Amino acid sequence: MPASNKKSVQWLFRGWSRVYDHPVPQRIFYRRIHRDILKWWQPTAHQSVLDVGCGTGLFLDALRRDHPALKLSGLDLSAEMLKQAS
């Protein structure tokens, strides 16, 4: 990322991380996508899963609840999103 954009992107994700888990956008956008992923992919016990761009980790948290034998990891470029995930 160009250095000139770095502060703007950090500012954007710092703000977005505070509202990312709000129920309305989660219901409208993300949960539907998560359901579609799980329709296509049926996880099996002990698979390793890497969620690239995991945001605040909501999808990984749902996977953990529904499939406790999975080995889960999340990666996100935004430190603010990851702080919300921990």
Backbone as JSON, one array per atom type, in Angstrom:
{
  "sequence": "MPASNKKSVQWLFRGWSRVYDHPVPQRIFYRRIHRDILKWWQPTAHQSVLDVGCGTGLFLDALRRDHPALKLSGLDLSAEMLKQAS",
  "N": [[0.85, -1.17, 0.0], [0.6, 2.19, -0.86], [2.47, 4.65, 0.91], [1.18, 7.07, 1.18], [-1.5, 6.46, 1.36], [-1.77, 4.98, 3.64], [-2.41, 6.06, 6.25], [-5.05, 6.93, 5.83], [-6.36, 4.52, 5.25], [-5.94, 3.11, 7.64], [-7.38, 4.78, 9.37], [-9.97, 4.45, 8.3], [-10.48, 1.66, 8.79], [-10.21, 1.61, 11.56], [-12.47, 3.03, 12.41], [-14.48, 1.51, 11.14], [-14.18, -0.97, 12.37], [-15.4, -0.59, 14.79], [-18.12, -0.66, 14.32], [-18.59, -2.88, 12.83], [-19.52, -5.34, 13.82], [-22.17, -4.81, 14.31], [-25.61, -5.71, 14.48], [-27.36, -5.15, 12.25], [-25.9, -4.62, 9.68], [-24.56, -7.05, 9.74], [-26.64, -8.94, 9.55], [-27.76, -8.22, 7.07], [-25.64, -8.38, 5.19], [-23.26, -10.07, 5.85], [-23.9, -12.54, 7.26], [-25.53, -13.9, 5.47], [-23.73, -14.42, 3.4], [-21.95, -16.06, 4.79], [-23.62, -18.26, 5.33], [-24.05, -19.12, 2.69], [-21.46, -19.9, 1.98], [-21.15, -22.1, 3.69], [-23.1, -23.79, 2.66], [-21.96, -24.54, 0.28], [-19.51, -25.58, 1.1], [-18.91, -28.19, 3.17], [-17.71, -28.49, 6.22], [-15.38, -30.77, 7.7], [-14.47, -32.69, 10.57], [-11.49, -31.75, 12.24], [-10.3, -30.41, 10.12], [-8.13, -27.85, 8.9], [-8.58, -24.39, 8.96], [-8.17, -21.33, 7.42], [-9.07, -18.11, 7.65], [-8.84, -15.58, 5.61], [-8.71, -12.18, 5.78], [-10.4, -11.87, 7.95], [-11.69, -9.98, 9.47], [-13.47, -9.07, 12.31], [-13.68, -11.62, 13.21], [-16.13, -12.99, 13.25], [-17.2, -15.0, 11.53], [-15.4, -17.09, 11.97], [-15.93, -17.5, 14.66], [-18.58, -18.43, 14.54], [-18.1, -20.8, 13.13], [-16.54, -22.12, 15.04], [-18.41, -22.56, 17.07], [-20.33, -24.21, 15.77], [-18.82, -26.24, 14.65], [-16.8, -27.62, 16.44], [-14.46, -29.17, 16.27], [-12.81, -28.2, 14.3], [-9.74, -26.7, 13.21], [-8.94, -23.53, 13.67], [-7.93, -20.41, 12.24], [-7.34, -16.92, 11.91], [-6.75, -14.12, 9.77], [-6.04, -10.76, 9.23], [-5.57, -7.6, 7.69], [-6.05, -5.36, 9.17], [-5.24, -4.1, 12.19], [-7.01, -3.06, 14.05], [-9.43, -4.41, 13.53], [-8.63, -7.0, 14.27], [-8.14, -6.58, 16.99], [-10.74, -6.32, 17.93], [-11.55, -8.89, 17.5], [-10.19, -10.43, 19.37]],
  "CA": [[0.0, 0.0, 0.0], [1.4, 3.43, -0.87], [2.54, 5.32, 2.2], [0.22, 8.18, 1.21], [-2.83, 5.92, 1.69], [-1.73, 4.19, 4.86], [-3.15, 6.7, 7.35], [-6.47, 6.92, 5.48], [-6.86, 3.15, 5.39], [-5.96, 2.83, 9.08], [-8.51, 5.53, 9.93], [-11.19, 3.79, 7.85], [-10.69, 0.4, 9.51], [-10.39, 1.9, 12.99], [-13.89, 3.35, 12.57], [-15.32, 0.39, 10.69], [-14.1, -2.06, 13.35], [-16.31, -0.3, 15.91], [-19.51, -0.94, 13.94], [-18.59, -4.07, 11.98], [-20.32, -6.41, 14.44], [-23.54, -4.36, 14.52], [-26.51, -6.73, 13.94], [-28.02, -4.84, 10.97], [-25.09, -5.03, 8.53], [-24.27, -8.48, 9.81], [-27.8, -9.67, 9.03], [-27.97, -7.9, 5.66], [-24.53, -8.74, 4.3], [-22.27, -11.11, 6.14], [-24.45, -13.85, 7.64], [-25.99, -14.56, 4.25], [-22.53, -14.93, 2.73], [-21.45, -17.18, 5.6], [-24.51, -19.41, 5.06], [-23.77, -19.59, 1.33], [-20.18, -20.62, 2.03], [-21.35, -23.39, 4.34], [-23.87, -24.65, 1.75], [-21.02, -25.04, -0.71], [-18.42, -26.3, 1.77], [-19.31, -28.87, 4.4], [-16.47, -28.78, 6.94], [-15.27, -32.04, 8.42], [-13.68, -32.59, 11.8], [-10.03, -31.64, 12.23], [-9.77, -29.62, 9.01], [-7.55, -26.56, 9.24], [-9.26, -23.32, 8.24], [-7.57, -20.0, 7.51], [-9.97, -17.07, 7.15], [-8.04, -14.42, 5.21], [-9.64, -11.05, 5.81], [-11.39, -12.35, 8.93], [-12.38, -8.9, 10.18], [-13.54, -9.25, 13.76], [-13.7, -13.04, 13.53], [-17.48, -13.52, 13.46], [-17.38, -16.26, 10.82], [-14.64, -18.09, 12.7], [-16.65, -17.78, 15.9], [-19.7, -19.3, 14.19], [-17.54, -22.11, 12.83], [-16.11, -22.72, 16.31], [-19.61, -23.03, 17.78], [-21.02, -25.26, 15.04], [-17.86, -27.29, 14.26], [-15.73, -27.42, 17.43], [-13.23, -29.93, 16.0], [-12.0, -27.54, 13.3], [-8.57, -25.93, 13.65], [-9.27, -22.24, 13.07], [-7.01, -19.28, 12.3], [-7.8, -15.76, 11.18], [-5.74, -13.15, 9.37], [-6.61, -9.53, 8.7], [-4.59, -6.51, 7.61], [-6.4, -4.3, 10.1], [-5.01, -4.39, 13.62], [-8.23, -2.69, 14.79], [-10.37, -5.54, 13.4], [-8.13, -8.1, 15.07], [-8.36, -6.26, 18.4], [-12.13, -6.65, 18.21], [-11.69, -10.36, 17.45], [-9.58, -11.12, 20.52]],
  "C": [[0.9, 1.23, 0.0], [1.34, 4.11, 0.5], [1.52, 6.44, 2.31], [-1.19, 7.72, 1.58], [-2.89, 5.27, 3.06], [-2.56, 4.8, 5.98], [-4.66, 6.7, 7.08], [-7.08, 5.55, 5.67], [-6.94, 2.78, 6.87], [-7.14, 3.53, 9.74], [-9.84, 4.86, 9.56], [-11.47, 2.53, 8.66], [-10.84, 0.59, 11.01], [-11.87, 2.21, 13.25], [-14.79, 2.19, 12.23], [-15.31, -0.74, 11.71], [-15.05, -1.84, 14.52], [-17.76, -0.63, 15.6], [-19.67, -2.23, 13.14], [-19.51, -5.17, 12.52], [-21.77, -6.0, 14.69], [-24.5, -5.33, 13.83], [-27.11, -6.41, 12.56], [-27.13, -5.18, 9.77], [-24.72, -6.5, 8.55], [-25.41, -9.29, 9.2], [-27.96, -9.44, 7.53], [-26.87, -8.48, 4.77], [-23.84, -10.05, 4.68], [-22.86, -12.46, 6.47], [-24.95, -14.62, 6.43], [-24.81, -15.16, 3.49], [-21.97, -16.14, 3.48], [-22.31, -18.42, 5.37], [-24.24, -19.99, 3.68], [-22.46, -20.37, 1.28], [-20.39, -22.01, 2.61], [-22.24, -24.33, 3.53], [-22.94, -25.31, 0.73], [-19.97, -25.95, -0.08], [-18.95, -26.89, 3.07], [-18.05, -29.25, 5.18], [-16.53, -30.14, 7.64], [-14.31, -31.87, 9.58], [-12.18, -32.57, 11.49], [-9.46, -30.98, 10.98], [-9.15, -28.35, 9.58], [-8.18, -25.5, 8.35], [-8.5, -22.02, 8.49], [-8.55, -19.03, 6.87], [-9.12, -15.84, 6.88], [-8.99, -13.25, 5.05], [-10.76, -11.33, 6.79], [-12.13, -11.23, 9.65], [-12.33, -9.12, 11.68], [-13.73, -10.7, 14.17], [-15.07, -13.65, 13.7], [-17.7, -14.86, 12.75], [-16.62, -17.38, 11.53], [-15.33, -18.47, 14.01], [-17.85, -18.69, 15.63], [-19.21, -20.71, 13.86], [-17.14, -22.84, 14.11], [-17.3, -23.3, 17.07], [-20.23, -24.25, 17.1], [-20.12, -26.45, 14.69], [-16.64, -27.22, 15.18], [-14.44, -28.17, 17.14], [-12.37, -29.3, 14.91], [-10.82, -26.82, 13.95], [-8.65, -24.58, 12.94], [-8.18, -21.19, 13.29], [-7.59, -18.15, 11.48], [-6.66, -14.8, 10.91], [-6.44, -11.94, 8.8], [-5.53, -8.47, 8.69], [-4.83, -5.43, 8.64], [-6.18, -4.75, 11.55], [-6.25, -4.08, 14.45], [-9.28, -3.8, 14.7], [-9.92, -6.7, 14.28], [-8.26, -7.84, 16.57], [-9.79, -6.58, 18.8], [-12.33, -8.16, 18.28], [-11.15, -11.03, 18.71], [-10.32, -10.94, 21.8]]
}
